[in-house]
Amino acid sequence: MSESLTFLMGKHPAVIPADRRYFRNHMWIRENENGTLRLGFSAYAVRLMQDVYFLEWSVDAGSNVAAKAAIGYIETSKAQSELYAPFAGTITAFNATLLNDPAAINTAGYDDGWLLEMTGAISEGMTATAYHAFLEDAWASAQRIIKGQMNSIDDDE
């Protein structure tokens, strides 16, 4: 991996490699040698989700998708959620290994834990530095929400 930044989530580091771009849905993207675009979850997303144990795609390889179109479903120890395409394009491949065992998402998200490959023109996405700043803003909001939830639990007692 090339140079990277580190975002601290409390005591837990989330590495942000500088050789890719990032989206607000916490997916990363990097161009492959063959011109396709490989996507996966950032370390920040993986830390928030914790243990990913189920992944299913609702579209097939070869499908054209619109930006923000639902493309799949993920279950983790923390949440169940639909997955959305971060930009418009054609899905060229899925990481088939993850369908049998999505553990690589948890342990090798920037390598063997990649999710899918697409073609398309990316006009959006953040540099690692911009994503780090985005995470700082998001983390401050998350901390306020968590603190508010903790206070409301105390009020209920």
N, C-alpha and C positions, 0 to 999 in steps of 0.2 A: 504494500500500500504506500502511496506517496504521502506527502505531508498531511497533517490533519490538525483539527482543533479539538478541544475537549470541553464539553459542557457538563458541569457538575449538577446532578439532580440530588441535592442534599449531599450525601457522602458517595453517591454512585456516579462514576464517570460515564458519559455517553460520547464516544468518539465520533467525530464528523470528518471523514476523509475529504480533502480539498480537491480530489480528482473527479468529482461528480457534482451534479446540481440537485437541489432539494425542492420539494413541494410542500404546501401548507398541510397536506394530509400525511406528512411525515414519511413520504416515499422518496427514495433517491433514484437518480437516473445517471447512467454512464454509457457513452457510445462504445460499442464493441468494434473490433477490427473489421468486421464485415459490414459495418454501417448500421446495424440494428441497435436499438436502445434497450439496455438491460435495466430493469427496475427491481427494487426491493424496499424493505422497511428500514428506516434509520435506527440507530442504536437507541435513540430517545424513545421511539415508538415501541421497540421491543421491550425496553425497561418498563414502560407504562403498562403494556399488555401482559407482561410476565410470560407465563408458559403458554405458547401457542400449541394447541393440540388438534385442531381440525381446520382444514382449508378445502374449499370447493370453488370451482369456477363455473359461472353461469353462461359463459360464452365459449366458443371453440376457437382454436388457433385458426387464423385466416379471417376472423371476424373484424369488420370495421367498427370502431366504437367512437362515440362522441366524447368530448371532454366531460368529465363528471358522470358518465354513464356507469350504472352498476355492472360490474364484471365478475363478481364473486362474493364469497361469504367466508368469514373467519371466526373461529371460536377460540377464546383464550381463557385463562383462569380468572381474568378480570372482566371480560366483556364478550358479547356476540355482536358482530357488526358486518354490514355489507362493505365490499371493497369497490372503489370507484376509480375509473381511469383518470389519471391526472392531466391528460391532454388527448386530443383527437388523433386517431391513427389506426393502424392495422396491427392486431396482435399476431405475432409470427410464431411464438412458442411459449409454452409454460414450463416451469421447472417440474417435470413429472415426478422426480424423486420426492418432492414435498407432499404430493398427494398420498403417498403411502406412509410417510413419516415427516411431518413438518418441523421436527426438532432442529434442523439446520437453521431455521429462521431464528431460533433462540440463541444458537451458539455460533453461527457463521453468517450473519445477516448480510455482510458486505462481500461475501465470497460464495460458498455453496448454498447459502440461504436466499439467493435471489428468487424473485417470484415469477416474472414473465419478461418477454422481449417484445418490442413493438417497433414499427416504423412510423414516421410522422415528423412533422415540423414542430419543434418545441419553441414557443415564443415566451413561455413562462419558466418559472423555476428560479431558485435562488442559489447564489454562490454559497460555499461553506460559511463564509464570514456573515453573509446576510441571514442564513439559516440560524447561525449561532445567536445573532441578535433577535431573531424571531422567537427562538426558544427562551431567551432571557425574558422577553415580554410575556410569553405564554406561561412560563414557570411562575412569574410573579402573580398572575391571575389564578393559576392552579393553587398556589399557596393560600391565597385569600379565600378561595372556595373551600379548600380543605379545612382551614381554620374556622370558617363559618359553619361548616358541617359539624365540626367538633364542638363548637359553642352551642349549636342547637341541640346536640345530644346531651350536653351538660344541663341545658335548660329543661329538658324533658324529664330529668331524673328527680 
